């Protein structure tokens, strides 16, 4: 047996007090004269024996009561597994999962309420001198310090649901980071969560030796859930009044079929589409919503479905911009290309801006969804580097080599873009043998594709080196005529002919205009339709100049957030950190003007309400102790026994009270003045 506070054992010296009182409490007896001395002697002997027994029993009761009272203050215990840390100030890190899944209900209320209650129980199992860290999904800076028990309980009471979602590895790394700053104190880690499967990560959790890890699982009732995982527009460029198609991804996370789930699409508060869907158990379903009649400007859209009782993922917000006009940059060697000028003059939606290659405004390149190079003899190093940066960020570049192209300069330029380059000029007549109807460029161009189509004829062309890419058109022998290549986030289209009738009849062919329009309409590096709260470290928007008096601000109703900004080449980066907590549509404003409209949604990984069991957790965190299920009694007694062993102070208090009661009963009911008279025959 050990003592948590052995210094209290010095109080055992007080046991001498009742003993001394007993030894030196000599009572003087009163003389009583009586005629029969022999009879009086018998009475005195009998009373003296009973009095001595009573006094010794009272003495024993007093000393035992005092003994057990002193022992209770010394906190005796039978050592447990972690008894080595008893009596030392400990640092305890407690993680309380406050993700969206913790809104789920069980018989005791929400999981978050139960987790907060369990966190307080854990803190109560330690001594008042121990210090506690409260950690949540938010990973806030204020949670990187140690608190007293009262401060910890107050902090737990303020916890609210958060859109963040972390893995177990991230959580334990954060907790171990704090405990490493307090190596002089024994440390323990507690994680209170429902342990969704999305917390597992890709590999077993790596932990530091010497730190006790305890997993406390709160369990919810099994609930069905259907969510809108994501959405995508089929067109990259949106024109006023044009028909649009939106692909919606619906996910049924339940083990039962979801019947007739109603869904509707709202754009700028106006209903644009309505549907009802049946989704098989644990299945993903894609559906296309069609709508039209949009005006130029930013579109604020919301997809909503009715699915109870899990509602946090029933809305999906997204935004996009309908352009009044689409800017196109034409870069040439000094002489305007009449064919390109005629193509983009045919549709007022396109706004073509022509500039010679020596006078390009590099800062404005990111404002053009598509850039077309034609009739440039040699690509300069500066233009090559700027175009490479433009394509890597999502721009579309079309390259038509000049009739007298400097092949080495084209090689260096196109190689850096991971695209094929012209190797030599071939002067043999040929004809385009095929077009790639599977490429999105040719989608919806033909109502019925003829068996013997009239394809462009070629008088001479540049032989492009063999390179992986997707063909738009091919010459006989699978020689590339017009190919498309992916480079970074953008793409590059390289032609084997110059836009010159001396090379081919492509500039006058019936396919040229629709193909150029389709490439332009499929181009662009617009912002994503939506972002995920807590996932994106930075958000890239078109370049915006700011200063101390003109800051960018995200606004949603009465809520305003000023993000940190960083200017990079061709764009502006926004850093929100943990300021954004509410999903919805936000206006990015510079003073009174709207720069962009951004949509943020909750993390859909929280939608899958499937949980890790004890065996899976033991495999995932092999260094952790057996999983504690919060539903089975109080954690305080379990943890107290684990940390300090079997506590005996309560037993000592009970025994002290018993002996005090025995003393009272002896004093009150053990009578020594009963006289017994014996008669002689």
C-alpha positions, 0 to 999 in steps of 0.5 A: 500500500502507498500514500499519495500524501505521506506527509499527513502520516506525521499526524499519527502522533496525535494518537498519543492524545487519547492514550495520555488522557486515558492513562492519566484520567485517575478518578477519585472514588467517593466513600460509601459507608455500609454495614455489610462490608462483604456485600459492598466489596462484591458490588465494587468489584463488579462495577470496576470490571465493567468500567475498565472494559468500557473505557478500553473500548472507548479508547480503542474506538477513539484511536481507530477513528483518529487513525483512519481519519489521518489515513484518509488525508494521506490518501492510501492506495494500492498501486495501479498501472500508472502509479509511478506518476502519483504525487507528481504534477502531470500535464494532460492533453484532452482532445474533444471532437467538435466536428459536424458528426458530433451533432448526431444524437444518442439517448443522452443528447448530442455526442458533443454534449456527452464528449464535453461531460466525459472531458470534465470527468477525465479532468476530475480524475486527476489532482487539483495541481495537475494541468490540462490542455483542451484541444479541438478540431479548430487547432486554435492558438489559445488551446496551446497552453495548460489550464487549471481544472477550473479553467479547463471546465470553463473552456469545455463549456464554450465548445461549439461545432466546427467545420474542421476535420482532422485525422488521428495522426494530426491530432496526436502530433498536435498533442505530443507537440505540447507535451514535449514543451513540458517534458519535466511533467508526466504526460497523458493524451486523451482523445474523445470522439466518435472516431469516424472512418475518415479520421483513420488516414492512410497508415498506422499512427506514429506516436512518441514512446513514454506518452500514455494514449487513451481513446474514449469513444462516444457512440451515436445511433445509426442514422441514414444520410444523403449528401450533395458531394460536389457539382461541376459545370459542363461549360467553362465559359458561360454566355448570357442566355445560353443553356447550361448543364450542371452535373451533381454528385449525390452520395447515399451513405446509408445501408438502405436505399434512399427513396425519392429524395427531393432536390432543387437548384436555386440561382440568385434566389430563383428556382432553376431546376427541380428533381426527385432521386432514388439512390441505392445503399452506399452508392454514388449517383450523378445527375444532370440539371439543365437551366438557362436564362442567366444574365451577365454577372456573378451567379450565386447558386445553391443546391438543396435537398431534404434529408433528415435528421442529418442536415449539415450537408443538405446544402451545396453552395457554388458560384460562377460568372456569366461573361458579357464578353470573352476576351481573346489575345492574338499575338503575332509577329507584327502583321495581323492575321486576317483569318483569326481577325475574321473568326472572332469578329463573327461573334460579338461575344468574343472581344479579340485584342491583337498585339505584336510579340514585342509589345505584350503586357505580361501583367495582363495575360491572366485576364485572357482565358485563351491566347493565340500565337501566330506568324511569330518567327522566333519566340523570345525568352521573356515571352516564353517564360511568361506564357509558361507561367500563364499555362501552368495556372490554367490558361489555354494557348494555341500555337500556329507556327510562322511560315519561316519559323525559327525551329530551335526557338519553338523547340525550346518554348514548346518543350518547356510546356510538355508539348510537341514541337516542329522538327522540320518542314515537309513539302508533300501534299496530304489530307487530314485523315481523321478527326477525334470525335471523342475530344470535347472540342468536337462535341455537339458540332455535328448533328450527323457525321458523314461517312466521307467528310470533307477534311482539310487538305495540306500542301506542306506542314511541319513534322511534329516530334512524337509526344504524348498528347491528344489529337484533334486532327491527324494526317495519314500514318497517324502523323499529328496535324493539330494536337492538344497537350496538358501542361500544369493546370492549362493546355496547349494546342499545337498546329502543324501548319501556319495559318497561311493558304500556302500551307493548307486550306484550314483557315478557309475550311468549314471546320476552322471557325467552330473548332476555334470557337469550341477551343475558346469556350472550353478554355479558361482558368476560372476559379473553382465553383466552390471551396471547402471550409478548413481544407484550402490553405490559400485561394487564388483570385485574379490580381487585385492591388491593395494597400493599407487603406484599400484592403480585401474583405470577405462579406456575407450579410453582417459577417466580415472577414479580412483575409491575409493577401499575398501578391504573386505573378498574375494573381492574388492569394488569400489566406483565411486561416481559421477565420471562416467558420460558416458555409455560404456565399461570400462577396470579395470586396475592395471598398464598395466594388465586388472583385469576386464571389466565392462559395464555401461548403462544409467538409463532406468527409463528415457526411459518412457516419460510419465509425471505427470499432475497437479492433480497428482502432487498436490496429490504427493506434497500436500504442494506445490503451484499450478503447474506453466506451463512454457509455459504460459508467463514469470515467472518473473512477476508472481513470482514478484506479488506472492512474493512482491504483485502488483508492482507499481514502473513502474506506478510511472515512467510512471506518472513521465514522463507524468508530466514532459512532461506536464511541458514541454508542459505548458512551450512551448505552454501555452502563456500568452502574447496574448493581447486582445483589447476591443473597446468602442462603 
